[in-house]
Amino acid sequence: MRIVLACAAYPPQGKGGGPAASESIARALHAQGHDVRVITVADEETHEVRDGIDIRTLRSPNVYWDYWKENPLYKKVAWHLLENGNPRALVRMRHAISAAKPDIVMTISCENINVATWLAARTLGIPTVHAVQSYFLLCWRGSMFRDGVNCPRQCRSCRYASTGKRLHSHLVDGVIAESRHMLDRHAEAGYFAKAKQKVIPAATDWPIKEAPRPLRDTIKVGYIGVVTPNKGVETLARAAARLGEQAPLRYLIAGSGPSSYAEHVHTIFPNGRCQSLGWVDPKAFYPEIDVLVVPSLWGEPFGRVCIEAFSHGVAVIAARSGALPEIVEDGKNGLTYPAGDAEALAECLNRIERDRSLLAELQRGALKRTRDYSPERLGSSLETFLADILRERTGQAQPARAT
């Protein structure tokens, strides 16, 4: 197949896990033998071929590209309104898609490339598949989290502010997500009403560390990510405080956030038992810990840190929030507890401290689970789904692979 991947961000542009996930999908499909052409947006237009993948960057059709930077309120309002169906995006994406002559278009997130991409593909008679990786279509904040709690459903303001996104989603032929949680949230809000659905988890291309992990007298408990209230780091701190200074546990916090909040959290941990590392290379971090805690309060769309930890044989203790229970199987590769419950998290930590054989069993289960997130499995699943959509939409069998 000749596949156009229209990505909200693609390395080296963008921040967070989104760009990495887009590249992972592109590489997985390319490895399956398909002709992959990436279209993304940034401040400047560029064109390159990297690792056999054609990457074309367009200048953003919206009022600005980098929505991580602080922008004036009037520009933010204009940006969000245009994300409901941007005429300039329609023209630019239609031209770019037409020039690529793909068999199928796959959008990965849709900030800046815009939901108008779906309309552009439809006017060209090309099937479309969307990969959901965030709450952007549902929530103008992009989080479905407000005032310290998860939104049980799309609120009125977000529903009105996302009307164009919802209507455009009815043009999509297929929709995939890394978790059932994300597919269900969008379906409940009336998105992708006509689309075929499938859960296709993300992949980690990190090599699996098969060697047994060393037994230590003191268990090293890790957290990696931003240090903000919605990530639940304070729950971990309060659980540690319950266990006290005498527990043979040491806490390593990798990441940063607002300095006042990070300092507040650090003071809750038992004296001398927590080390704040700041931003570190994840590949250097995981070998240093025995168990990873993912204490998120907000509904995580997936939880990439879990599968990264698994690839190093690190068991995970995760809050039952969002998609995390779909990855962490209680008693097999980790433990789970109710989000925000410091007492329950303390009991999980106490269990692995008292029963080192349980910890070793969970670590073995983590390595075994990693195989479910291989690039080969991702590529095969994507290929099958795209071919099914192409056949159902056009009546054609899958075109020959690129040579």
N, C-alpha and C positions, 0 to 999 in steps of 0.2 A: 504494500500500500504506500501511496504517497500521502503523508500525514502532515498537516499544518498544526503546530502547537502554538496557540495564541496565549501568551503568558502575561500575567500582571507584572511579574518581575522574573529576571533570569540572571544568573551569575555572570559578571561580578556586580550587577546592579541589584539594589534592594537590600532588605534586612530580614532577619529572622529565618524561620525554616521554609518559608514559601519558595524563595528562589532555589534553594537546594532541592526541594521536592520536585520542582519543575524540571531541573536538570536531571534528576534521577529518572523521571518518566521519559524524558528525551533519550537518555542513554539506554534505558531498558528496551525501548521500541527500536532504536537503532541496532542494538545487539541482536534483536530478532530478525534483522535483515531488511528493515523498512527504510524508506527515504523520508527522513524527518526534517522538517523545515520550521524553525522557530521564528515567530513574530512577537516582539515585545516592544516596550516603550521606555524612554528615558529622556534626558534633556537634549541629547544630540543624536542625529541619525548615524548609524554605523552598519556595516555589513562584513561578516567574516564567516569562515568555515572553521569550526573548532572540533577536533576529534570526529570528523566526518559529518558533523551536523551543521547545516546552513542556518545561521543566526542573523536575522535582520531586525535592527532596532529602529523604530520610528520615533519621531518627536511626539511627545504626549499631545493628544488632541484636546485635553482638558486644560483648565486655567493654570494648573501646575502639575508637576509629576510627583515630586517627593512629598507625600502626605505625612511623612514622619517628622518633617520640620514644622516649626510654628509658622502659621500663615494668618493673615488678617481675617477677621470674622466674615467679612463680605465675600472673600474668596472661598472660604470654607463652605459657605452656603451655596455659592455658585457651583463649586466642585460637586457637592452632593446632589444638587438638582440635575446637573448634566450626567451624572452616573446612572440616571434612570432612562437614558436614551439620548446619546449625544450625536446630532446630525454630522458633525465633523468626523467623529469616530466611524460612523457608518460609511462615509465616503472613503476615508483612508483605509479602513480595514477591508472594504469591498475590493478596492484596487489591489491591495497587497495579496489578498486571498486569490483573486482572479489571476494575478501574475504567477502565483505558485502552482496553480492548476492541481489542487489536491483531490484525492478521492474522498477524504473526510477531514473535518476541522474539529480539533479538540481544544477547548478553552480551559485554562488552569487558573482558577480565581478569575476575576474580571475587572479589578480596579484599573482605571485608565484605558485599557483596551476596550472596555465598555460592553454592556449587554447588547449594544447595537451590533456587535460582531455576529451575534446569532441571527439577526435580521439580514446582515450582509451575506452570510452564508446561505440563508434561505432563498434570497433573491437570485443567487447563483445556482440554486438547485443542488447544493452540497450538504450532506448530512452533518449534524453537529453533535458532539458529546461534551458535557461540562464536567469538570472535576472540582467538587466542592472541597475547599480546604480551610474555610473560615466562616464566620457569621456575617460577612460583609453584606450579603444579599438581604439578610433579615434585619440587621441592626446598623444604624448609621454610626454607632460607636464601634461596631465590629466585635462586640464582646458578649452581648446578651447577659450582661452583668451590671447591676446598678445598686448603689447604696449598700454594698457589701453582700448582696444576695444575687443568685441567678434569677433571671427573668423566666417565669414559668411558661410564658408564651410571648409572641411578638406584641409589644405594647402599641397603643393607638398611634402615637407619634411616629414610631418606626414603620408601622404598617402604611401610614399615609406617605411617609418620606421614601418608601420603597415600592410604590405602586408600579412604576415603570419597569423596575427589575422583575417584579412578579409576573407582569404581563408578558414581557419579553421571554421569560423562562418557558412559556408554553410553546416556543418555537424550537426548543431543544429536543432532539430525538433520543438521547440517552444521557443519564447522569450517574456518575460514580462518586463515591466518597471513601475516605480512609476508615470510616466507622459507620455502623448502623445508627448510632446516635445522631450523626449529622444528617443522614438521609431522612430520618424520621422527623427531625426538627423542621426541615424544609418542607416536607410533605404536609405536615400538620398546618403549616402557614399557607398552603395552597400553591407552592412552587413546583415546577416541573410536572404539571398534571398529566402531560401526554408522553412523558419520557419513560423509557425502560430504565430500571434501577439496578445497581449492583454495588456491593461493598468490595473494594479492592484496597487492602491495606498498603501502606507505604513500604519502602524497602530501605535497608541499610546495606551499603556496599563495604562496610568496615569488615576486615578479616575477623573470623571467629577465633577467639583465644581459647584453644582446646585444653591448655595446661591447667591442672588443678590449682585453685587459689590457695595461697598459704594460710595456715591457721594462725591466728594472732590472739594473744591474751586480751588485748583491747580491740573491740570491734569498731571499725571506722564506718561511721554513718555519713553519707553524702547527700548534698542537695546541689543541683545545678540549674541555673535559670535566673530570671530577674527577681530581685528582692522587692516585691510589692505585695500589698494586702491580698489581692485576688489569688496569688500563687500559694497562699497558706503557709508561708514560712514561719509565721508566728505560732501556728498550731504545732509545728515541729519543736520550736523553742519551748513552748509550754509543756509538751510531752517530756522533753529533756529535763526541764525543771522538776517535774514530778518524780523522775527517776533519781535525780540528785547527783552530787559530785562523786559519790562512792561507786556508782554504776560503772562497770568497765566498758564505757562507751565514749568515743570521741567524735565530734561533729565537725565536718568540713563543709563550708558554705562557699560555693563557687558561683560568682555572679555579682551584680551590683544593682542598686536602685537608688531612690531618693535618700540622701545621706542621713537625714533625720530619722527616717523609718528604719533604715538598715542599722543604725546605732541603737535605736529602741529595741529591735529584735535581738541584737547581740547581748544586751543587758539581761534578757530573760533567761538565756542559757545558763547552766551551772557555771560558776566561776572557774575559769581556766580550762574548760572542756570544749570550747568552740573556737575554731579558727576561720576567719573570713579571708578568703583567698583572692577576691575580686575576679575579674574575667580570666579564665584559664583555657588552655586547649583541652577540649573534652577527651581527646584520645590519651592525654597524659593524666587526666583526672580519674577516669574510671579504674585504672589499675591500682589506684591508691585507696580505694574504698571497698568495703565488703558488702554493703547494702545501700541502695539508693532510695531515698524517700521522695515521693512526688505528692505533696500534700495539698494540691490545688483545691481552692474553694469554688472557682468558676468551672463551668462545664467544658473541660478540655476537648477540642475537636478531635484530637488523636492522642498524642503523647509520644513524640519521637524519642524523647530522652529514655523512655522505657526500653525501646528496642535497641538503642545504642548501648545501654547498660547490659542488656541481655548478651550482646555480642562479646562482651568482656567477662561473661560468667558472673555478673553482678545481679543478685536478687533485688526485687523492687517491692517496697511497701508503698501502696498507693491509696489515695482517697477514692471512695466510690463516687466519682464525679465525672460527668460527661462520658467520654469514650474510654477512660482508663480501665474500667472493669472488663472491657472487651480484650484488653491486652494482658493484664495481670490476672492470672488465674490463682485464686486463693488456695494456698497449700501446694501448688505445683511449681510456680516460678516466682512466687512472692506472697505477700499478705495484703489484704485490703481492710479498710475501716471506714466508718461514716465520716464524710468530709467535715472538717472543723472540730472533730471530737478528739481533743488532746489526750483524754484518759484512755480512749481506745487505741490511739497511736502509741502511747506509752506501753500498753499491754503487748502490742505487736513487737516493739523493740525488746521488751522484757522476755518475750517468748524465745526470740533468736539468741538472746544473751544466755538464757538458762539452758537452751537445747542447741548446742553447736551442730549436732547431727542434722537437725532441721534446717539450719542455715546452709549446710553443705548440700542437702537434698534440693533446696530451693535454687541454689547456684547451678546445680546440674540441670535442673528444669529450665533455668534461664537460657543456658546454652542450647538446649534442645529446641526451645521455642524460637530461637533466632532463625532457624531454617524456614519458618513460615514467612519471614520477611526478607527473603533473598531477592536480588535483582532479577534472577531468572524467573522466579514465580511472578513477580510484578509484570515483567515483559510478556509472559505467556498469558496471564489473565487479561491484560490490556488488549493484546492482539486478538484474543477470542471475542472480547466484548465489542471492539471496534468492527471486527469482521461481521458479527451478528447484526449490528446496527446498519452497516453498509448493505448487507443482503436484504434486510427487512425494508429499508428505505428505498433501495433502488432495484431490488430483485436481482442484483449481480453477485456472483461469487467473489471472494477476496481476490483482488488483483495479485499478480505475481510479485514476489518480493524483489526489492532492489538488488542489483548485482554489483 
